[in-house]
Amino acid sequence: MNNEKHYYLTPLLFEKDVDLIVDAILQAQNNWGDKRNGTLAWDTFVQSRIDELERVLDIFKSTNYKELPTPPEEI
C-alpha cells in the first residue's frame, strides 16, 4: 500500500456552477435527513453521509474565486 498515489483536481467552475452544486448538496442533505427512521445503525449512516456532504459544502464556501488568466498573445 505504500505505492498509493494521491491526486487532486482543481476544476474550473464558474459561480453559476458552484451555486448549482451547493444547491444539490443542500437538497441531498435535506433528503438524507428525511430518511432517519429511529434505527440507531441507519440514523448513524445517514448522519455520516450528511457530515460528508457538509465537508464538501465547507470547501465550496471557503474557496475564493479567482480571475481567469489572460490568454497568451499569439506571435
PyMOL Python script that loads the backbone (N, CA, C, O; Angstrom):
from pymol import cmd

cmd.read_pdbstr("""\
ATOM      1  N   MET A   1       0.793  -1.186   0.000  1.00  0.00           N
ATOM      2  CA  MET A   1       0.000   0.000   0.000  1.00  0.00           C
ATOM      3  C   MET A   1       0.844   1.263   0.000  1.00  0.00           C
ATOM      4  O   MET A   1       0.296   2.359  -0.118  1.00  0.00           O
ATOM      5  N   ASN A   2       2.131   1.149   0.126  1.00  0.00           N
ATOM      6  CA  ASN A   2       2.983   2.325   0.130  1.00  0.00           C
ATOM      7  C   ASN A   2       3.091   2.978  -1.239  1.00  0.00           C
ATOM      8  O   ASN A   2       3.538   4.119  -1.353  1.00  0.00           O
ATOM      9  N   ASN A   3       2.677   2.251  -2.287  1.00  0.00           N
ATOM     10  CA  ASN A   3       2.785   2.817  -3.621  1.00  0.00           C
ATOM     11  C   ASN A   3       1.503   3.537  -4.060  1.00  0.00           C
ATOM     12  O   ASN A   3       1.336   3.839  -5.241  1.00  0.00           O
ATOM     13  N   GLU A   4       0.602   3.809  -3.115  1.00  0.00           N
ATOM     14  CA  GLU A   4      -0.611   4.549  -3.447  1.00  0.00           C
ATOM     15  C   GLU A   4      -0.251   5.976  -3.824  1.00  0.00           C
ATOM     16  O   GLU A   4       0.632   6.594  -3.228  1.00  0.00           O
ATOM     17  N   LYS A   5      -0.951   6.481  -4.823  1.00  0.00           N
ATOM     18  CA  LYS A   5      -0.726   7.850  -5.245  1.00  0.00           C
ATOM     19  C   LYS A   5      -1.942   8.669  -4.865  1.00  0.00           C
ATOM     20  O   LYS A   5      -3.077   8.204  -4.962  1.00  0.00           O
ATOM     21  N   HIS A   6      -1.693   9.878  -4.437  1.00  0.00           N
ATOM     22  CA  HIS A   6      -2.764  10.777  -4.042  1.00  0.00           C
ATOM     23  C   HIS A   6      -2.846  11.912  -5.061  1.00  0.00           C
ATOM     24  O   HIS A   6      -1.891  12.666  -5.252  1.00  0.00           O
ATOM     25  N   TYR A   7      -3.972  12.014  -5.689  1.00  0.00           N
ATOM     26  CA  TYR A   7      -4.176  13.035  -6.696  1.00  0.00           C
ATOM     27  C   TYR A   7      -5.258  14.007  -6.236  1.00  0.00           C
ATOM     28  O   TYR A   7      -6.096  13.672  -5.400  1.00  0.00           O
ATOM     29  N   TYR A   8      -5.226  15.171  -6.775  1.00  0.00           N
ATOM     30  CA  TYR A   8      -6.328  16.101  -6.565  1.00  0.00           C
ATOM     31  C   TYR A   8      -6.567  16.833  -7.880  1.00  0.00           C
ATOM     32  O   TYR A   8      -5.702  16.879  -8.755  1.00  0.00           O
ATOM     33  N   LEU A   9      -7.741  17.393  -7.993  1.00  0.00           N
ATOM     34  CA  LEU A   9      -8.138  18.063  -9.208  1.00  0.00           C
ATOM     35  C   LEU A   9      -8.604  19.470  -8.869  1.00  0.00           C
ATOM     36  O   LEU A   9      -9.356  19.666  -7.915  1.00  0.00           O
ATOM     37  N   THR A  10      -8.167  20.428  -9.632  1.00  0.00           N
ATOM     38  CA  THR A  10      -8.646  21.790  -9.461  1.00  0.00           C
ATOM     39  C   THR A  10      -9.581  22.080 -10.633  1.00  0.00           C
ATOM     40  O   THR A  10      -9.130  22.453 -11.716  1.00  0.00           O
ATOM     41  N   PRO A  11     -10.877  21.909 -10.415  1.00  0.00           N
ATOM     42  CA  PRO A  11     -11.804  22.124 -11.534  1.00  0.00           C
ATOM     43  C   PRO A  11     -12.015  23.604 -11.821  1.00  0.00           C
ATOM     44  O   PRO A  11     -11.870  24.447 -10.935  1.00  0.00           O
ATOM     45  N   LEU A  12     -12.352  23.906 -13.048  1.00  0.00           N
ATOM     46  CA  LEU A  12     -12.683  25.261 -13.439  1.00  0.00           C
ATOM     47  C   LEU A  12     -14.196  25.391 -13.347  1.00  0.00           C
ATOM     48  O   LEU A  12     -14.921  24.945 -14.236  1.00  0.00           O
ATOM     49  N   LEU A  13     -14.662  25.998 -12.279  1.00  0.00           N
ATOM     50  CA  LEU A  13     -16.094  26.163 -12.058  1.00  0.00           C
ATOM     51  C   LEU A  13     -16.416  27.651 -11.981  1.00  0.00           C
ATOM     52  O   LEU A  13     -15.733  28.424 -11.309  1.00  0.00           O
ATOM     53  N   PHE A  14     -17.458  28.018 -12.676  1.00  0.00           N
ATOM     54  CA  PHE A  14     -17.934  29.393 -12.602  1.00  0.00           C
ATOM     55  C   PHE A  14     -18.935  29.500 -11.459  1.00  0.00           C
ATOM     56  O   PHE A  14     -19.404  28.490 -10.932  1.00  0.00           O
ATOM     57  N   GLU A  15     -19.257  30.738 -11.081  1.00  0.00           N
ATOM     58  CA  GLU A  15     -20.131  30.959  -9.927  1.00  0.00           C
ATOM     59  C   GLU A  15     -21.457  30.228 -10.082  1.00  0.00           C
ATOM     60  O   GLU A  15     -21.978  29.679  -9.111  1.00  0.00           O
ATOM     61  N   LYS A  16     -22.003  30.214 -11.279  1.00  0.00           N
ATOM     62  CA  LYS A  16     -23.271  29.521 -11.539  1.00  0.00           C
ATOM     63  C   LYS A  16     -23.134  28.017 -11.269  1.00  0.00           C
ATOM     64  O   LYS A  16     -24.044  27.392 -10.724  1.00  0.00           O
ATOM     65  N   ASP A  17     -21.993  27.449 -11.655  1.00  0.00           N
ATOM     66  CA  ASP A  17     -21.748  26.025 -11.428  1.00  0.00           C
ATOM     67  C   ASP A  17     -21.649  25.713  -9.937  1.00  0.00           C
ATOM     68  O   ASP A  17     -22.196  24.717  -9.462  1.00  0.00           O
ATOM     69  N   VAL A  18     -20.945  26.576  -9.206  1.00  0.00           N
ATOM     70  CA  VAL A  18     -20.797  26.382  -7.761  1.00  0.00           C
ATOM     71  C   VAL A  18     -22.157  26.476  -7.083  1.00  0.00           C
ATOM     72  O   VAL A  18     -22.476  25.671  -6.208  1.00  0.00           O
ATOM     73  N   ASP A  19     -22.958  27.458  -7.486  1.00  0.00           N
ATOM     74  CA  ASP A  19     -24.300  27.605  -6.905  1.00  0.00           C
ATOM     75  C   ASP A  19     -25.140  26.358  -7.149  1.00  0.00           C
ATOM     76  O   ASP A  19     -25.872  25.919  -6.262  1.00  0.00           O
ATOM     77  N   LEU A  20     -25.041  25.790  -8.334  1.00  0.00           N
ATOM     78  CA  LEU A  20     -25.781  24.577  -8.666  1.00  0.00           C
ATOM     79  C   LEU A  20     -25.347  23.397  -7.791  1.00  0.00           C
ATOM     80  O   LEU A  20     -26.187  22.640  -7.303  1.00  0.00           O
ATOM     81  N   ILE A  21     -24.047  23.247  -7.596  1.00  0.00           N
ATOM     82  CA  ILE A  21     -23.523  22.156  -6.765  1.00  0.00           C
ATOM     83  C   ILE A  21     -23.923  22.350  -5.308  1.00  0.00           C
ATOM     84  O   ILE A  21     -24.327  21.397  -4.643  1.00  0.00           O
ATOM     85  N   VAL A  22     -23.812  23.582  -4.807  1.00  0.00           N
ATOM     86  CA  VAL A  22     -24.195  23.862  -3.422  1.00  0.00           C
ATOM     87  C   VAL A  22     -25.671  23.557  -3.217  1.00  0.00           C
ATOM     88  O   VAL A  22     -26.047  22.964  -2.206  1.00  0.00           O
ATOM     89  N   ASP A  23     -26.518  23.959  -4.174  1.00  0.00           N
ATOM     90  CA  ASP A  23     -27.949  23.674  -4.079  1.00  0.00           C
ATOM     91  C   ASP A  23     -28.202  22.171  -4.053  1.00  0.00           C
ATOM     92  O   ASP A  23     -29.038  21.694  -3.285  1.00  0.00           O
ATOM     93  N   ALA A  24     -27.483  21.422  -4.890  1.00  0.00           N
ATOM     94  CA  ALA A  24     -27.643  19.962  -4.914  1.00  0.00           C
ATOM     95  C   ALA A  24     -27.215  19.338  -3.582  1.00  0.00           C
ATOM     96  O   ALA A  24     -27.862  18.410  -3.097  1.00  0.00           O
ATOM     97  N   ILE A  25     -26.138  19.841  -2.998  1.00  0.00           N
ATOM     98  CA  ILE A  25     -25.678  19.324  -1.704  1.00  0.00           C
ATOM     99  C   ILE A  25     -26.721  19.597  -0.623  1.00  0.00           C
ATOM    100  O   ILE A  25     -27.023  18.724   0.192  1.00  0.00           O
ATOM    101  N   LEU A  26     -27.269  20.813  -0.621  1.00  0.00           N
ATOM    102  CA  LEU A  26     -28.286  21.141   0.380  1.00  0.00           C
ATOM    103  C   LEU A  26     -29.533  20.284   0.219  1.00  0.00           C
ATOM    104  O   LEU A  26     -30.117  19.849   1.211  1.00  0.00           O
ATOM    105  N   GLN A  27     -29.946  20.039  -1.013  1.00  0.00           N
ATOM    106  CA  GLN A  27     -31.099  19.167  -1.252  1.00  0.00           C
ATOM    107  C   GLN A  27     -30.805  17.745  -0.802  1.00  0.00           C
ATOM    108  O   GLN A  27     -31.656  17.090  -0.200  1.00  0.00           O
ATOM    109  N   ALA A  28     -29.605  17.270  -1.094  1.00  0.00           N
ATOM    110  CA  ALA A  28     -29.228  15.916  -0.675  1.00  0.00           C
ATOM    111  C   ALA A  28     -29.215  15.800   0.843  1.00  0.00           C
ATOM    112  O   ALA A  28     -29.672  14.803   1.402  1.00  0.00           O
ATOM    113  N   GLN A  29     -28.685  16.830   1.509  1.00  0.00           N
ATOM    114  CA  GLN A  29     -28.683  16.819   2.976  1.00  0.00           C
ATOM    115  C   GLN A  29     -30.111  16.752   3.510  1.00  0.00           C
ATOM    116  O   GLN A  29     -30.395  15.994   4.437  1.00  0.00           O
ATOM    117  N   ASN A  30     -30.997  17.535   2.932  1.00  0.00           N
ATOM    118  CA  ASN A  30     -32.389  17.523   3.382  1.00  0.00           C
ATOM    119  C   ASN A  30     -33.035  16.162   3.140  1.00  0.00           C
ATOM    120  O   ASN A  30     -33.761  15.653   3.993  1.00  0.00           O
ATOM    121  N   ASN A  31     -32.767  15.579   1.976  1.00  0.00           N
ATOM    122  CA  ASN A  31     -33.338  14.259   1.668  1.00  0.00           C
ATOM    123  C   ASN A  31     -32.803  13.192   2.612  1.00  0.00           C
ATOM    124  O   ASN A  31     -33.561  12.349   3.092  1.00  0.00           O
ATOM    125  N   TRP A  32     -31.499  13.224   2.882  1.00  0.00           N
ATOM    126  CA  TRP A  32     -30.919  12.253   3.813  1.00  0.00           C
ATOM    127  C   TRP A  32     -31.508  12.447   5.200  1.00  0.00           C
ATOM    128  O   TRP A  32     -31.804  11.475   5.896  1.00  0.00           O
ATOM    129  N   GLY A  33     -31.680  13.715   5.607  1.00  0.00           N
ATOM    130  CA  GLY A  33     -32.237  13.999   6.923  1.00  0.00           C
ATOM    131  C   GLY A  33     -33.646  13.447   7.067  1.00  0.00           C
ATOM    132  O   GLY A  33     -34.045  13.020   8.150  1.00  0.00           O
ATOM    133  N   ASP A  34     -34.402  13.457   5.966  1.00  0.00           N
ATOM    134  CA  ASP A  34     -35.771  12.928   5.986  1.00  0.00           C
ATOM    135  C   ASP A  34     -35.808  11.402   6.070  1.00  0.00           C
ATOM    136  O   ASP A  34     -36.850  10.828   6.383  1.00  0.00           O
ATOM    137  N   LYS A  35     -34.685  10.744   5.795  1.00  0.00           N
ATOM    138  CA  LYS A  35     -34.638   9.277   5.771  1.00  0.00           C
ATOM    139  C   LYS A  35     -34.416   8.670   7.152  1.00  0.00           C
ATOM    140  O   LYS A  35     -34.442   7.447   7.296  1.00  0.00           O
ATOM    141  N   ARG A  36     -34.202   9.491   8.155  1.00  0.00           N
ATOM    142  CA  ARG A  36     -33.982   8.962   9.505  1.00  0.00           C
ATOM    143  C   ARG A  36     -35.255   8.254   9.967  1.00  0.00           C
ATOM    144  O   ARG A  36     -36.366   8.756   9.792  1.00  0.00           O
ATOM    145  N   ASN A  37     -35.065   7.082  10.558  1.00  0.00           N
ATOM    146  CA  ASN A  37     -36.250   6.328  10.976  1.00  0.00           C
ATOM    147  C   ASN A  37     -36.170   5.848  12.421  1.00  0.00           C
ATOM    148  O   ASN A  37     -37.001   5.046  12.847  1.00  0.00           O
ATOM    149  N   GLY A  38     -35.187   6.322  13.181  1.00  0.00           N
ATOM    150  CA  GLY A  38     -35.102   5.940  14.581  1.00  0.00           C
ATOM    151  C   GLY A  38     -34.261   4.708  14.848  1.00  0.00           C
ATOM    152  O   GLY A  38     -34.002   4.372  16.003  1.00  0.00           O
ATOM    153  N   THR A  39     -33.828   4.023  13.781  1.00  0.00           N
ATOM    154  CA  THR A  39     -32.945   2.873  13.945  1.00  0.00           C
ATOM    155  C   THR A  39     -31.524   3.409  14.105  1.00  0.00           C
ATOM    156  O   THR A  39     -31.046   4.156  13.251  1.00  0.00           O
ATOM    157  N   LEU A  40     -30.851   3.036  15.185  1.00  0.00           N
ATOM    158  CA  LEU A  40     -29.543   3.611  15.501  1.00  0.00           C
ATOM    159  C   LEU A  40     -28.550   3.435  14.349  1.00  0.00           C
ATOM    160  O   LEU A  40     -27.862   4.389  13.986  1.00  0.00           O
ATOM    161  N   ALA A  41     -28.466   2.245  13.776  1.00  0.00           N
ATOM    162  CA  ALA A  41     -27.495   1.998  12.713  1.00  0.00           C
ATOM    163  C   ALA A  41     -27.810   2.857  11.487  1.00  0.00           C
ATOM    164  O   ALA A  41     -26.904   3.451  10.901  1.00  0.00           O
ATOM    165  N   TRP A  42     -29.073   2.928  11.099  1.00  0.00           N
ATOM    166  CA  TRP A  42     -29.454   3.693   9.912  1.00  0.00           C
ATOM    167  C   TRP A  42     -29.263   5.188  10.157  1.00  0.00           C
ATOM    168  O   TRP A  42     -28.739   5.900   9.300  1.00  0.00           O
ATOM    169  N   ASP A  43     -29.688   5.657  11.326  1.00  0.00           N
ATOM    170  CA  ASP A  43     -29.545   7.077  11.628  1.00  0.00           C
ATOM    171  C   ASP A  43     -28.077   7.482  11.686  1.00  0.00           C
ATOM    172  O   ASP A  43     -27.729   8.596  11.292  1.00  0.00           O
ATOM    173  N   THR A  44     -27.217   6.601  12.168  1.00  0.00           N
ATOM    174  CA  THR A  44     -25.777   6.868  12.189  1.00  0.00           C
ATOM    175  C   THR A  44     -25.238   6.956  10.769  1.00  0.00           C
ATOM    176  O   THR A  44     -24.424   7.828  10.462  1.00  0.00           O
ATOM    177  N   PHE A  45     -25.693   6.049   9.898  1.00  0.00           N
ATOM    178  CA  PHE A  45     -25.282   6.067   8.498  1.00  0.00           C
ATOM    179  C   PHE A  45     -25.726   7.364   7.830  1.00  0.00           C
ATOM    180  O   PHE A  45     -24.940   8.009   7.136  1.00  0.00           O
ATOM    181  N   VAL A  46     -26.971   7.741   8.038  1.00  0.00           N
ATOM    182  CA  VAL A  46     -27.495   8.972   7.442  1.00  0.00           C
ATOM    183  C   VAL A  46     -26.696  10.174   7.932  1.00  0.00           C
ATOM    184  O   VAL A  46     -26.341  11.047   7.140  1.00  0.00           O
ATOM    185  N   GLN A  47     -26.414  10.226   9.213  1.00  0.00           N
ATOM    186  CA  GLN A  47     -25.646  11.348   9.759  1.00  0.00           C
ATOM    187  C   GLN A  47     -24.238  11.387   9.181  1.00  0.00           C
ATOM    188  O   GLN A  47     -23.704  12.469   8.936  1.00  0.00           O
ATOM    189  N   SER A  48     -23.625  10.224   8.959  1.00  0.00           N
ATOM    190  CA  SER A  48     -22.276  10.203   8.380  1.00  0.00           C
ATOM    191  C   SER A  48     -22.302  10.740   6.954  1.00  0.00           C
ATOM    192  O   SER A  48     -21.372  11.432   6.541  1.00  0.00           O
ATOM    193  N   ARG A  49     -23.349  10.434   6.200  1.00  0.00           N
ATOM    194  CA  ARG A  49     -23.473  10.959   4.838  1.00  0.00           C
ATOM    195  C   ARG A  49     -23.672  12.476   4.866  1.00  0.00           C
ATOM    196  O   ARG A  49     -23.088  13.199   4.060  1.00  0.00           O
ATOM    197  N   ILE A  50     -24.491  12.946   5.789  1.00  0.00           N
ATOM    198  CA  ILE A  50     -24.700  14.390   5.925  1.00  0.00           C
ATOM    199  C   ILE A  50     -23.384  15.073   6.286  1.00  0.00           C
ATOM    200  O   ILE A  50     -23.080  16.144   5.759  1.00  0.00           O
ATOM    201  N   ASP A  51     -22.604  14.470   7.174  1.00  0.00           N
ATOM    202  CA  ASP A  51     -21.310  15.041   7.558  1.00  0.00           C
ATOM    203  C   ASP A  51     -20.351  15.106   6.371  1.00  0.00           C
ATOM    204  O   ASP A  51     -19.610  16.078   6.223  1.00  0.00           O
ATOM    205  N   GLU A  52     -20.363  14.070   5.521  1.00  0.00           N
ATOM    206  CA  GLU A  52     -19.514  14.076   4.330  1.00  0.00           C
ATOM    207  C   GLU A  52     -19.913  15.214   3.394  1.00  0.00           C
ATOM    208  O   GLU A  52     -19.057  15.919   2.861  1.00  0.00           O
ATOM    209  N   LEU A  53     -21.202  15.383   3.203  1.00  0.00           N
ATOM    210  CA  LEU A  53     -21.677  16.466   2.351  1.00  0.00           C
ATOM    211  C   LEU A  53     -21.337  17.826   2.957  1.00  0.00           C
ATOM    212  O   LEU A  53     -21.034  18.773   2.231  1.00  0.00           O
ATOM    213  N   GLU A  54     -21.386  17.922   4.262  1.00  0.00           N
ATOM    214  CA  GLU A  54     -21.065  19.176   4.938  1.00  0.00           C
ATOM    215  C   GLU A  54     -19.604  19.564   4.710  1.00  0.00           C
ATOM    216  O   GLU A  54     -19.296  20.745   4.544  1.00  0.00           O
ATOM    217  N   ARG A  55     -18.701  18.578   4.700  1.00  0.00           N
ATOM    218  CA  ARG A  55     -17.282  18.861   4.436  1.00  0.00           C
ATOM    219  C   ARG A  55     -17.103  19.429   3.029  1.00  0.00           C
ATOM    220  O   ARG A  55     -16.350  20.381   2.825  1.00  0.00           O
ATOM    221  N   VAL A  56     -17.803  18.836   2.066  1.00  0.00           N
ATOM    222  CA  VAL A  56     -17.710  19.331   0.689  1.00  0.00           C
ATOM    223  C   VAL A  56     -18.279  20.740   0.595  1.00  0.00           C
ATOM    224  O   VAL A  56     -17.710  21.606  -0.070  1.00  0.00           O
ATOM    225  N   LEU A  57     -19.396  20.962   1.258  1.00  0.00           N
ATOM    226  CA  LEU A  57     -20.020  22.287   1.256  1.00  0.00           C
ATOM    227  C   LEU A  57     -19.080  23.326   1.869  1.00  0.00           C
ATOM    228  O   LEU A  57     -18.990  24.450   1.376  1.00  0.00           O
ATOM    229  N   ASP A  58     -18.389  22.957   2.931  1.00  0.00           N
ATOM    230  CA  ASP A  58     -17.438  23.871   3.566  1.00  0.00           C
ATOM    231  C   ASP A  58     -16.296  24.242   2.626  1.00  0.00           C
ATOM    232  O   ASP A  58     -15.814  25.375   2.648  1.00  0.00           O
ATOM    233  N   ILE A  59     -15.863  23.293   1.801  1.00  0.00           N
ATOM    234  CA  ILE A  59     -14.800  23.567   0.826  1.00  0.00           C
ATOM    235  C   ILE A  59     -15.276  24.626  -0.164  1.00  0.00           C
ATOM    236  O   ILE A  59     -14.547  25.567  -0.479  1.00  0.00           O
ATOM    237  N   PHE A  60     -16.502  24.466  -0.647  1.00  0.00           N
ATOM    238  CA  PHE A  60     -17.034  25.452  -1.587  1.00  0.00           C
ATOM    239  C   PHE A  60     -17.173  26.824  -0.941  1.00  0.00           C
ATOM    240  O   PHE A  60     -16.887  27.841  -1.573  1.00  0.00           O
ATOM    241  N   LYS A  61     -17.608  26.857   0.307  1.00  0.00           N
ATOM    242  CA  LYS A  61     -17.796  28.135   0.990  1.00  0.00           C
ATOM    243  C   LYS A  61     -16.466  28.835   1.276  1.00  0.00           C
ATOM    244  O   LYS A  61     -16.402  30.064   1.253  1.00  0.00           O
ATOM    245  N   SER A  62     -15.414  28.078   1.543  1.00  0.00           N
ATOM    246  CA  SER A  62     -14.144  28.674   1.939  1.00  0.00           C
ATOM    247  C   SER A  62     -13.213  28.982   0.772  1.00  0.00           C
ATOM    248  O   SER A  62     -12.191  29.641   0.961  1.00  0.00           O
ATOM    249  N   THR A  63     -13.547  28.521  -0.424  1.00  0.00           N
ATOM    250  CA  THR A  63     -12.696  28.744  -1.582  1.00  0.00           C
ATOM    251  C   THR A  63     -13.021  30.088  -2.212  1.00  0.00           C
ATOM    252  O   THR A  63     -14.188  30.426  -2.412  1.00  0.00           O
ATOM    253  N   ASN A  64     -11.995  30.841  -2.520  1.00  0.00           N
ATOM    254  CA  ASN A  64     -12.179  32.142  -3.146  1.00  0.00           C
ATOM    255  C   ASN A  64     -12.207  32.007  -4.660  1.00  0.00           C
ATOM    256  O   ASN A  64     -11.567  31.129  -5.238  1.00  0.00           O
ATOM    257  N   TYR A  65     -12.966  32.900  -5.286  1.00  0.00           N
ATOM    258  CA  TYR A  65     -12.962  32.940  -6.744  1.00  0.00           C
ATOM    259  C   TYR A  65     -11.686  33.611  -7.223  1.00  0.00           C
ATOM    260  O   TYR A  65     -11.155  34.504  -6.563  1.00  0.00           O
ATOM    261  N   LYS A  66     -11.203  33.176  -8.367  1.00  0.00           N
ATOM    262  CA  LYS A  66     -10.008  33.763  -8.957  1.00  0.00           C
ATOM    263  C   LYS A  66     -10.343  34.239 -10.363  1.00  0.00           C
ATOM    264  O   LYS A  66     -11.230  33.700 -11.026  1.00  0.00           O
ATOM    265  N   GLU A  67      -9.629  35.244 -10.796  1.00  0.00           N
ATOM    266  CA  GLU A  67      -9.834  35.728 -12.154  1.00  0.00           C
ATOM    267  C   GLU A  67      -9.216  34.753 -13.139  1.00  0.00           C
ATOM    268  O   GLU A  67      -8.192  34.127 -12.864  1.00  0.00           O
ATOM    269  N   LEU A  68      -9.856  34.640 -14.282  1.00  0.00           N
ATOM    270  CA  LEU A  68      -9.273  33.822 -15.338  1.00  0.00           C
ATOM    271  C   LEU A  68      -8.005  34.499 -15.839  1.00  0.00           C
ATOM    272  O   LEU A  68      -7.966  35.722 -15.970  1.00  0.00           O
ATOM    273  N   PRO A  69      -6.973  33.717 -16.118  1.00  0.00           N
ATOM    274  CA  PRO A  69      -5.742  34.326 -16.627  1.00  0.00           C
ATOM    275  C   PRO A  69      -5.950  34.874 -18.042  1.00  0.00           C
ATOM    276  O   PRO A  69      -6.797  34.392 -18.793  1.00  0.00           O
ATOM    277  N   THR A  70      -5.175  35.870 -18.377  1.00  0.00           N
ATOM    278  CA  THR A  70      -5.219  36.414 -19.729  1.00  0.00           C
ATOM    279  C   THR A  70      -4.528  35.419 -20.660  1.00  0.00           C
ATOM    280  O   THR A  70      -3.405  34.989 -20.393  1.00  0.00           O
ATOM    281  N   PRO A  71      -5.194  35.060 -21.739  1.00  0.00           N
ATOM    282  CA  PRO A  71      -4.542  34.124 -22.670  1.00  0.00           C
ATOM    283  C   PRO A  71      -3.264  34.730 -23.234  1.00  0.00           C
ATOM    284  O   PRO A  71      -3.174  35.948 -23.393  1.00  0.00           O
ATOM    285  N   PRO A  72      -2.275  33.896 -23.539  1.00  0.00           N
ATOM    286  CA  PRO A  72      -1.035  34.429 -24.101  1.00  0.00           C
ATOM    287  C   PRO A  72      -1.274  35.006 -25.494  1.00  0.00           C
ATOM    288  O   PRO A  72      -2.122  34.528 -26.247  1.00  0.00           O
ATOM    289  N   GLU A  73      -0.511  36.037 -25.813  1.00  0.00           N
ATOM    290  CA  GLU A  73      -0.640  36.641 -27.140  1.00  0.00           C
ATOM    291  C   GLU A  73      -0.033  35.710 -28.165  1.00  0.00           C
ATOM    292  O   GLU A  73       1.001  35.081 -27.940  1.00  0.00           O
ATOM    293  N   GLU A  74      -0.710  35.642 -29.301  1.00  0.00           N
ATOM    294  CA  GLU A  74      -0.155  34.825 -30.397  1.00  0.00           C
ATOM    295  C   GLU A  74       0.964  35.594 -31.058  1.00  0.00           C
ATOM    296  O   GLU A  74       0.902  36.815 -31.203  1.00  0.00           O
ATOM    297  N   ILE A  75       1.982  34.869 -31.454  1.00  0.00           N
ATOM    298  CA  ILE A  75       3.147  35.511 -32.091  1.00  0.00           C
ATOM    299  C   ILE A  75       2.958  35.503 -33.590  1.00  0.00           C
ATOM    300  O   ILE A  75       3.818  35.993 -34.323  1.00  0.00           O
TER     301      ILE A  75
END
""", "prot")
cmd.dss("prot")
cmd.show_as("cartoon", "prot")
cmd.util.cbc("prot")
cmd.orient("prot")
